[in-house]
Amino acid sequence: MTDSSQFTRICLEEVLREVETLDTQLSEPITLRPAITTLETTVELLERVVSNCAGGQKRTR
């Protein structure tokens, strides 16, 4: 994982933790669950893309 993708992943995870914290403070019918799910998916996809790029670089050498 490159420094920039590592930085991006860390920032996304920090935002995710903040949104999760905010979600616990909202009254019951209001939720940030869709945003949490989107952030979790984004982190997973970032890791997958970085992994695929690293794998592709290894194969071309």
Contacts in CASP RR format, 6 or more apart in sequence:
PFRMAT RR
TARGET T0000
AUTHOR 0000-0000-0000
METHOD contacts of the structure
MODEL  1
MTDSSQFTRICLEEVLREVETLDTQLSEPITLRPAITTLETTVELLERVV
SNCAGGQKRTR
1 9 0 8 1.000
1 50 0 8 1.000
1 54 0 8 1.000
2 50 0 8 1.000
5 46 0 8 1.000
5 50 0 8 1.000
8 46 0 8 1.000
9 43 0 8 1.000
9 46 0 8 1.000
9 47 0 8 1.000
12 39 0 8 1.000
12 42 0 8 1.000
12 43 0 8 1.000
12 46 0 8 1.000
13 43 0 8 1.000
15 39 0 8 1.000
16 36 0 8 1.000
16 39 0 8 1.000
16 40 0 8 1.000
16 43 0 8 1.000
19 32 0 8 1.000
19 35 0 8 1.000
19 36 0 8 1.000
19 39 0 8 1.000
20 32 0 8 1.000
20 36 0 8 1.000
22 32 0 8 1.000
23 31 0 8 1.000
23 32 0 8 1.000
23 33 0 8 1.000
23 36 0 8 1.000
26 32 0 8 1.000
END
